[in-house]
Amino acid sequence: MTISRKRKRAIEAIEDNNIDYSDIPETDAAFWAKADLIEPDRTQHVTLRVKKSVLDYFKADGKKGYQTRINAVLESYVRARTRKTRPRRRRSMKP
């Protein structure tokens, strides 16, 4: 999810004592004891040759962010292919 720069500035201008935390549950030691650290999937610098028409398409929405859009399409492709190739688990019909 992205937000506009204007909205980001408005959020950053809110003083801490004016933030409503009432809908956020308290966390205790038990919560953190069960928590898993999940490392973000880092990007890696690569040189990739693509057709000019493909590059033009992704840049048409704005020169800024075209690489992120290309990465999102590639990531979606990988996820779809991964789901198709994973063996399905058989569920027992017994209660």
C-alpha positions as CSV (number, residue, x, y, z in Angstrom):
1,M,0.0,0.0,0.0
2,T,1.3,3.4,-0.9
3,I,0.3,6.8,0.4
4,S,0.8,10.2,-1.2
5,R,3.5,12.5,0.1
6,K,0.9,15.0,1.3
7,R,-0.8,12.2,3.4
8,K,2.5,11.1,4.7
9,R,3.4,14.6,5.9
10,A,0.0,14.9,7.5
11,I,0.5,11.7,9.4
12,E,4.0,12.7,10.5
13,A,2.7,16.0,11.8
14,I,0.4,14.2,14.3
15,E,1.8,14.5,17.8
16,D,2.2,11.1,19.6
17,N,-0.2,12.1,22.4
18,N,-2.9,12.7,19.7
19,I,-2.7,9.1,18.3
20,D,-5.5,6.8,19.1
21,Y,-4.1,3.4,20.0
22,S,-7.4,2.0,21.5
23,D,-7.9,-0.5,18.6
24,I,-4.4,-2.0,18.9
25,P,-4.1,-4.8,21.5
26,E,-1.4,-4.8,24.0
27,T,1.5,-7.2,23.5
28,D,3.0,-9.1,26.3
29,A,6.0,-11.4,26.8
30,A,4.0,-14.5,25.7
31,F,3.3,-12.8,22.3
32,W,7.0,-12.0,21.7
33,A,8.1,-15.5,22.9
34,K,6.0,-17.0,20.0
35,A,7.0,-14.3,17.4
36,D,9.1,-15.4,14.4
37,L,11.7,-13.1,12.8
38,I,11.0,-12.9,9.1
39,E,13.8,-11.3,7.1
40,P,12.6,-9.2,4.1
41,D,13.3,-10.5,0.6
42,R,16.1,-8.3,-0.5
43,T,16.5,-7.1,-4.1
44,Q,19.7,-7.8,-6.0
45,H,21.2,-5.6,-8.6
46,V,21.2,-7.3,-12.0
47,T,21.7,-6.3,-15.6
48,L,18.7,-7.6,-17.7
49,R,18.1,-7.2,-21.4
50,V,14.4,-6.6,-22.3
51,K,12.7,-5.7,-25.5
52,K,12.3,-1.9,-26.0
53,S,8.5,-2.4,-26.3
54,V,8.4,-4.0,-22.9
55,L,10.5,-1.3,-21.3
56,D,8.4,1.4,-23.0
57,Y,5.2,-0.2,-21.6
58,F,6.4,-0.2,-18.0
59,K,7.8,3.4,-18.3
60,A,4.5,4.6,-19.8
61,D,3.0,4.7,-16.3
62,G,5.7,7.0,-15.2
63,K,9.5,6.7,-15.5
64,K,9.8,6.5,-11.7
65,G,8.9,3.1,-10.3
66,Y,9.1,1.1,-13.6
67,Q,11.6,-1.3,-12.2
68,T,9.4,-2.0,-9.2
69,R,6.5,-2.7,-11.6
70,I,8.6,-5.1,-13.6
71,N,9.7,-6.8,-10.4
72,A,6.1,-7.2,-9.3
73,V,5.1,-8.9,-12.5
74,L,8.1,-11.3,-12.3
75,E,7.3,-12.0,-8.7
76,S,3.6,-12.7,-9.5
77,Y,4.8,-15.1,-12.2
78,V,7.1,-17.0,-9.9
79,R,4.3,-17.3,-7.2
80,A,1.9,-18.6,-9.8
81,R,4.4,-21.2,-11.1
82,T,5.4,-22.2,-7.6
83,R,1.7,-22.9,-6.7
84,K,1.3,-25.1,-9.8
85,T,4.4,-27.2,-9.2
86,R,3.9,-27.9,-5.5
87,P,2.5,-31.3,-4.8
88,R,-0.9,-31.1,-3.2
89,R,-1.4,-32.7,0.2
90,R,-4.1,-35.2,0.5
91,R,-6.5,-34.6,3.3
92,S,-8.0,-37.5,5.2
93,M,-11.7,-37.7,5.1
94,K,-11.8,-39.4,8.5
95,P,-12.9,-37.2,11.4
